[in-house]
Amino acid sequence: MKINEIVNILDCKILCGEDKLNDEVKSACASDLMSDVLAFVKDEAVLITGLCNPQIVRTAEMMDMRCIVIVRSKKPDSETIELAREKGIVMLSCKIRMFEAAGKLYEAGLNREE
């Protein structure tokens, strides 16, 4: 699934990474526990989280994640957004809850076996 599809499905605001919206993601992980992300995520994924600190960017970078979606209308500070920009990670924000965001992406076909 292309990141621009995620923007449309979740009605996201783009915080950074506008130049990477045509990049593909292969799966998703919805968690606020970065230790779970480190344990279970596959490459080229999207992170769905309610956290807004720089640790989400560092975790995404370590796991070769392409995109971070911050749920519940939360907005990270400028330092976190700038870190994502520097690392080449798209950062998005949406109004809906984590459960609904994950469900909508699954329903749209993300991480389904064909």
Backbone as a printed PyTorch tensor [residue, N CA C, xyz], in Angstrom:
tensor([[[  0.8480,  -1.1680,   0.0000],
         [  0.0000,   0.0000,   0.0000],
         [  0.9000,   1.2400,   0.0000]],

        [[  0.5560,   2.2050,  -0.7940],
         [  1.3160,   3.4530,  -0.8280],
         [  0.9120,   4.3430,   0.3560]],

        [[  1.8680,   5.1290,   0.8100],
         [  1.6130,   6.0040,   1.9560],
         [  0.5040,   7.0040,   1.6470]],

        [[  0.4200,   7.4630,   0.4000],
         [ -0.6590,   8.4090,   0.0800],
         [ -2.0390,   7.7700,   0.2250]],

        [[ -2.1330,   6.4570,   0.0760],
         [ -3.3940,   5.7580,   0.3190],
         [ -3.7320,   5.7980,   1.8100]],

        [[ -2.7240,   5.6470,   2.6620],
         [ -2.9290,   5.7260,   4.1100],
         [ -3.4500,   7.1080,   4.4820]],

        [[ -2.8580,   8.1440,   3.8820],
         [ -3.3100,   9.5190,   4.1320],
         [ -4.8010,   9.6350,   3.8290]],

        [[ -5.2260,   9.0800,   2.7090],
         [ -6.6400,   9.1770,   2.3100],
         [ -7.5440,   8.3130,   3.1790]],

        [[ -7.1350,   7.0960,   3.4610],
         [ -7.9620,   6.1720,   4.2480],
         [ -8.2030,   6.7050,   5.6580]],

        [[ -7.1560,   7.2410,   6.2720],
         [ -7.2500,   7.7030,   7.6630],
         [ -7.5050,   9.1990,   7.7830]],

        [[ -7.6170,   9.8870,   6.6600],
         [ -7.8140,  11.3380,   6.6340],
         [ -6.7340,  12.0370,   7.4720]],

        [[ -5.4920,  11.7680,   7.1010],
         [ -4.3350,  12.2440,   7.8640],
         [ -3.8930,  13.6420,   7.4580]],

        [[ -3.2800,  14.2980,   8.4170],
         [ -2.5370,  15.5300,   8.1790],
         [ -1.0720,  15.1220,   8.0160]],

        [[ -0.4100,  15.6430,   7.0080],
         [  0.9890,  15.3150,   6.7560],
         [  1.8670,  16.2750,   7.5600]],

        [[  2.6660,  15.7340,   8.4690],
         [  3.5480,  16.5520,   9.3000],
         [  4.9280,  16.7040,   8.6750]],

        [[  5.3920,  15.6760,   7.9670],
         [  6.6440,  15.7530,   7.2100],
         [  6.7170,  14.5510,   6.2710]],

        [[  7.5690,  14.6730,   5.2730],
         [  7.7730,  13.5740,   4.3300],
         [  6.9070,  13.6240,   3.0980]],

        [[  6.4580,  14.8160,   2.7320],
         [  5.5800,  14.9740,   1.5680],
         [  6.1760,  14.3700,   0.3010]],

        [[  7.4950,  14.3530,   0.2080],
         [  8.1710,  13.8340,  -0.9790],
         [  8.2150,  12.3060,  -1.0160]],

        [[  7.7400,  11.6360,   0.0220],
         [  7.8090,  10.1790,   0.0850],
         [  6.4230,   9.5220,   0.1040]],

        [[  5.4070,  10.2550,  -0.2810],
         [  4.0460,   9.7220,  -0.2060],
         [  3.7750,   8.5870,  -1.1850]],

        [[  4.6150,   8.4290,  -2.1940],
         [  4.4480,   7.3150,  -3.1310],
         [  5.2150,   6.0700,  -2.7110]],

        [[  5.9190,   6.1320,  -1.5750],
         [  6.6190,   4.9590,  -1.0580],
         [  5.6020,   3.9090,  -0.6170]],

        [[  6.0180,   2.6520,  -0.6800],
         [  5.1660,   1.5290,  -0.2970],
         [  5.4450,   1.0910,   1.1370]],

        [[  4.4140,   0.6460,   1.8160],
         [  4.5550,  -0.0490,   3.0910],
         [  3.9410,  -1.4290,   2.9290]],

        [[  4.5160,  -2.4020,   3.6270],
         [  4.0750,  -3.7890,   3.4550],
         [  3.2400,  -4.3010,   4.6160]],

        [[  3.3380,  -3.6510,   5.7700],
         [  2.5870,  -4.1010,   6.9380],
         [  2.4260,  -2.9330,   7.9040]],

        [[  1.7780,  -3.2020,   9.0260],
         [  1.5640,  -2.1590,  10.0310],
         [  1.7450,  -2.7490,  11.4200]],

        [[  2.0900,  -1.8720,  12.3530],
         [  2.1840,  -2.2320,  13.7620],
         [  1.5110,  -1.1200,  14.5540]],

        [[  0.5550,  -1.4770,  15.3940],
         [ -0.1400,  -0.4930,  16.2270],
         [  0.2440,  -0.7480,  17.6790]],

        [[  1.0070,   0.1880,  18.2560],
         [  1.4700,  -0.0060,  19.6240],
         [  1.9940,   1.2960,  20.2100]],

        [[  1.8630,   1.4210,  21.5200],
         [  2.5150,   2.4940,  22.2570],
         [  3.7310,   1.9640,  23.0130]],

        [[  3.9710,   0.6830,  22.9380],
         [  5.1330,   0.0690,  23.5880],
         [  6.2160,  -0.1580,  22.5380]],

        [[  7.2350,   0.6680,  22.5690],
         [  8.2780,   0.5550,  21.5570],
         [  9.0340,  -0.7610,  21.6790]],

        [[  9.0420,  -1.3790,  22.8510],
         [  9.6660,  -2.7000,  22.9930],
         [  8.9070,  -3.7430,  22.1670]],

        [[  7.5860,  -3.6440,  22.0950],
         [  6.8100,  -4.5420,  21.2400],
         [  7.1120,  -4.2890,  19.7670]],

        [[  7.2530,  -3.0360,  19.4060],
         [  7.5850,  -2.6990,  18.0120],
         [  8.9260,  -3.3310,  17.6540]],

        [[  9.9060,  -3.1930,  18.5330],
         [ 11.2260,  -3.7690,  18.2800],
         [ 11.1690,  -5.2890,  18.1560]],

        [[ 10.2660,  -5.9230,  18.8820],
         [ 10.1860,  -7.3800,  18.8900],
         [  9.4100,  -7.9560,  17.7100]],

        [[  8.4490,  -7.2250,  17.1780],
         [  7.5250,  -7.8480,  16.2410],
         [  7.4280,  -7.2210,  14.8510]],

        [[  8.0450,  -6.0920,  14.6210],
         [  7.8500,  -5.3820,  13.3540],
         [  8.7320,  -5.9430,  12.2590]],

        [[  8.1740,  -5.9290,  11.0440],
         [  8.9220,  -6.2860,   9.8450],
         [  9.3230,  -5.0020,   9.1330]],

        [[ 10.2990,  -5.1100,   8.2420],
         [ 10.7570,  -3.9500,   7.4720],
         [  9.6420,  -3.3590,   6.6270]],

        [[  9.8190,  -2.0940,   6.2760],
         [  8.9210,  -1.3760,   5.3670],
         [  7.4820,  -1.3480,   5.8850]],

        [[  7.3460,  -1.0520,   7.1620],
         [  6.0330,  -1.0260,   7.8080],
         [  5.6480,   0.3980,   8.1860]],

        [[  4.4140,   0.5330,   8.6250],
         [  3.9170,   1.7860,   9.1790],
         [  3.6700,   1.5720,  10.6730]],

        [[  4.0920,   2.5290,  11.4740],
         [  3.8620,   2.4860,  12.9160],
         [  2.6580,   3.3540,  13.2360]],

        [[  1.6740,   2.7700,  13.9060],
         [  0.4940,   3.4950,  14.3660],
         [  0.6390,   3.6110,  15.8780]],

        [[  0.6700,   4.8440,  16.3950],
         [  0.9350,   5.0250,  17.8130],
         [  0.2740,   6.2950,  18.3480]],

        [[  0.1110,   6.3400,  19.6460],
         [ -0.3680,   7.5400,  20.3110],
         [  0.7630,   8.3200,  20.9580]],

        [[  1.9830,   7.8040,  20.8520],
         [  3.1390,   8.4990,  21.4170],
         [  3.5920,   9.6170,  20.4890]],

        [[  4.2050,  10.6260,  21.0680],
         [  4.6360,  11.7970,  20.2840],
         [  6.0820,  12.1810,  20.5380]],

        [[  6.8640,  11.3320,  21.1440],
         [  8.2260,  11.7010,  21.5180],
         [  9.2440,  11.2450,  20.4710]],

        [[ 10.4700,  11.7280,  20.5570],
         [ 11.4940,  11.3480,  19.5770],
         [ 11.7860,   9.8400,  19.5340]],

        [[ 11.4580,   9.1210,  20.5910],
         [ 11.7200,   7.6800,  20.6190],
         [ 10.9690,   6.9430,  19.5100]],

        [[  9.8020,   7.4330,  19.1140],
         [  9.0700,   6.7570,  18.0440],
         [  9.8460,   6.8370,  16.7270]],

        [[ 10.5220,   7.9500,  16.5080],
         [ 11.3190,   8.1100,  15.2850],
         [ 12.5500,   7.2160,  15.3510]],

        [[ 13.1970,   7.1700,  16.4820],
         [ 14.3910,   6.3250,  16.6330],
         [ 14.0400,   4.8490,  16.4500]],

        [[ 12.9030,   4.4390,  17.0070],
         [ 12.4500,   3.0600,  16.8480],
         [ 12.1260,   2.7700,  15.3940]],

        [[ 11.4020,   3.6670,  14.7570],
         [ 11.0480,   3.4770,  13.3450],
         [ 12.2970,   3.3830,  12.4780]],

        [[ 13.2770,   4.2050,  12.7610],
         [ 14.5200,   4.1620,  11.9810],
         [ 15.2280,   2.8190,  12.1590]],

        [[ 15.3310,   2.3340,  13.3860],
         [ 16.0020,   1.0530,  13.6490],
         [ 15.3120,  -0.1020,  12.9380]],

        [[ 14.0020,  -0.0190,  12.8030],
         [ 13.2350,  -1.1110,  12.2180],
         [ 12.9410,  -0.9070,  10.7300]],

        [[ 13.5730,   0.0830,  10.1170],
         [ 13.4020,   0.3800,   8.6920],
         [ 11.9250,   0.6190,   8.3450]],

        [[ 11.2380,   1.3360,   9.2300],
         [  9.8350,   1.6730,   8.9850],
         [  9.7850,   2.9240,   8.1170]],

        [[  8.7860,   3.0130,   7.2790],
         [  8.6820,   4.1040,   6.3280],
         [  7.8250,   5.2590,   6.8070]],

        [[  6.9170,   4.9680,   7.7450],
         [  5.8810,   5.9420,   8.0770],
         [  5.4350,   5.7690,   9.5320]],

        [[  5.1200,   6.8880,  10.1620],
         [  4.5460,   6.8860,  11.5090],
         [  3.2110,   7.6250,  11.4330]],

        [[  2.1590,   6.9900,  11.9450],
         [  0.8450,   7.6250,  12.0520],
         [  0.5590,   7.8450,  13.5340]],

        [[  0.3990,   9.0900,  13.9220],
         [  0.0720,   9.4320,  15.3050],
         [ -1.4390,   9.6310,  15.3940]],

        [[ -2.0650,   8.9030,  16.2950],
         [ -3.5280,   8.8850,  16.3920],
         [ -4.0450,   9.8630,  17.4390]],

        [[ -5.3540,   9.9720,  17.5100],
         [ -6.0770,  10.7790,  18.5070],
         [ -5.7110,  12.2640,  18.4460]],

        [[ -5.4520,  12.7630,  17.2600],
         [ -5.1670,  14.1940,  17.0300],
         [ -3.9760,  14.7150,  17.8170]],

        [[ -3.1130,  13.8420,  18.2570],
         [ -1.9230,  14.2940,  18.9760],
         [ -0.9290,  14.8660,  17.9780]],

        [[ -0.1400,  15.8270,  18.4340],
         [  0.8640,  16.4320,  17.5730],
         [  2.2020,  16.4740,  18.2940]],

        [[  3.2210,  15.8810,  17.6700],
         [  4.5450,  15.9110,  18.2880],
         [  5.1380,  17.3100,  18.2370]],

        [[  6.1550,  17.5350,  19.0630],
         [  6.8250,  18.8330,  19.0340],
         [  7.7000,  18.9450,  17.7820]],

        [[  8.1830,  20.1450,  17.5310],
         [  8.9610,  20.4110,  16.3180],
         [ 10.2480,  19.5860,  16.2700]],

        [[ 10.8310,  19.2930,  17.4280],
         [ 12.0500,  18.4730,  17.4760],
         [ 11.7950,  17.0710,  16.9190]],

        [[ 10.6770,  16.4750,  17.2970],
         [ 10.3350,  15.1280,  16.8430],
         [ 10.0290,  15.1250,  15.3510]],

        [[  9.2970,  16.1210,  14.8860],
         [  8.9920,  16.2240,  13.4600],
         [ 10.2760,  16.4080,  12.6520]],

        [[ 11.1660,  17.2530,  13.1370],
         [ 12.4300,  17.4930,  12.4350],
         [ 13.2910,  16.2370,  12.4040]],

        [[ 13.3010,  15.4670,  13.4750],
         [ 14.0490,  14.2170,  13.5060],
         [ 13.5120,  13.2430,  12.4540]],

        [[ 12.1990,  13.1440,  12.3540],
         [ 11.5950,  12.2770,  11.3240],
         [ 11.9860,  12.7530,   9.9260]],

        [[ 11.9580,  14.0460,   9.7140],
         [ 12.3460,  14.6110,   8.4220],
         [ 13.7930,  14.2440,   8.1000]],

        [[ 14.6860,  14.4180,   9.0700],
         [ 16.1060,  14.0930,   8.8770],
         [ 16.3180,  12.6170,   8.5540]],

        [[ 15.5190,  11.7530,   9.1420],
         [ 15.6690,  10.3090,   8.9580],
         [ 14.9060,   9.7890,   7.7480]],

        [[ 14.1780,  10.6690,   7.0650],
         [ 13.4460,  10.2630,   5.8730],
         [ 12.2050,   9.4400,   6.1590]],

        [[ 11.5980,   9.6810,   7.3010],
         [ 10.3970,   8.9510,   7.7100],
         [  9.1920,   9.8760,   7.5960]],

        [[  8.1630,   9.4200,   6.9200],
         [  6.9300,  10.1950,   6.8030],
         [  6.2330,  10.1920,   8.1600]],

        [[  5.7620,  11.3570,   8.5840],
         [  5.0210,  11.4540,   9.8400],
         [  3.6510,  12.0440,   9.5500]],

        [[  2.6290,  11.3280,   9.9910],
         [  1.2420,  11.7110,   9.7670],
         [  0.5040,  11.7980,  11.0970]],

        [[ -0.5940,  12.5370,  11.1090],
         [ -1.4460,  12.6140,  12.2850],
         [ -2.8980,  12.4460,  11.8320]],

        [[ -3.6680,  11.7030,  12.6160],
         [ -5.0960,  11.5370,  12.2970],
         [ -5.9250,  11.6710,  13.5740]],

        [[ -7.2050,  11.8920,  13.4100],
         [ -8.1000,  12.1350,  14.5450],
         [ -8.5840,  10.8610,  15.2300]],

        [[ -8.5990,   9.7540,  14.5190],
         [ -9.2260,   8.5380,  15.0450],
         [ -8.3220,   7.8090,  16.0390]],

        [[ -8.9190,   6.8410,  16.7420],
         [ -8.1830,   6.0470,  17.7300],
         [ -7.3320,   4.9790,  17.0400]],

        [[ -6.3790,   4.4410,  17.7620],
         [ -5.4560,   3.4460,  17.2200],
         [ -6.1920,   2.2150,  16.6800]],

        [[ -7.1320,   1.7010,  17.4330],
         [ -7.8750,   0.5100,  17.0430],
         [ -8.5700,   0.7180,  15.7020]],

        [[ -9.2270,   1.8550,  15.5600],
         [ -9.9400,   2.1530,  14.3200],
         [ -8.9660,   2.3400,  13.1530]],

        [[ -7.8440,   3.0040,  13.3970],
         [ -6.8460,   3.2180,  12.3380],
         [ -6.3090,   1.8780,  11.8310]],

        [[ -5.9470,   0.9970,  12.7540],
         [ -5.4400,  -0.3160,  12.3620],
         [ -6.5060,  -1.0970,  11.5950]],

        [[ -7.7380,  -1.0360,  12.0710],
         [ -8.8330,  -1.7440,  11.4010],
         [ -9.0940,  -1.2390,   9.9950]],

        [[ -9.0620,   0.0730,   9.8190],
         [ -9.2940,   0.6460,   8.4910],
         [ -8.1890,   0.2400,   7.5150]],

        [[ -6.9410,   0.2310,   7.9760],
         [ -5.8460,  -0.1670,   7.0900],
         [ -5.9220,  -1.6540,   6.7590]],

        [[ -6.2740,  -2.4610,   7.7340],
         [ -6.4450,  -3.9030,   7.4760],
         [ -7.5750,  -4.1320,   6.4860]],

        [[ -8.6930,  -3.4500,   6.7150],
         [ -9.8530,  -3.5770,   5.8400],
         [ -9.5240,  -3.1600,   4.3950]],

        [[ -8.6150,  -2.1960,   4.2580],
         [ -8.2060,  -1.7140,   2.9340],
         [ -7.1860,  -2.6320,   2.2750]],

        [[ -6.7440,  -3.6780,   2.9930],
         [ -5.8650,  -4.6650,   2.3950],
         [ -4.4320,  -4.6610,   2.8470]],

        [[ -4.0590,  -3.7960,   3.7690],
         [ -2.6720,  -3.7660,   4.2340],
         [ -2.3790,  -5.0250,   5.0580]],

        [[ -1.2940,  -5.7120,   4.6700],
         [ -0.8130,  -6.8900,   5.3780],
         [ -1.7760,  -8.0760,   5.2790]],

        [[ -2.4840,  -8.1680,   4.1900],
         [ -3.3160,  -9.3400,   3.9480],
         [ -2.5960, -10.2380,   2.9760]],

        [[ -2.6910, -11.5150,   3.2140],
         [ -2.1260, -12.4950,   2.2650],
         [ -3.0420, -12.5630,   1.0620]],

        [[ -2.4510, -12.5010,  -0.0940],
         [ -3.2540, -12.5720,  -1.3310],
         [ -3.2970, -13.9930,  -1.8430]]])
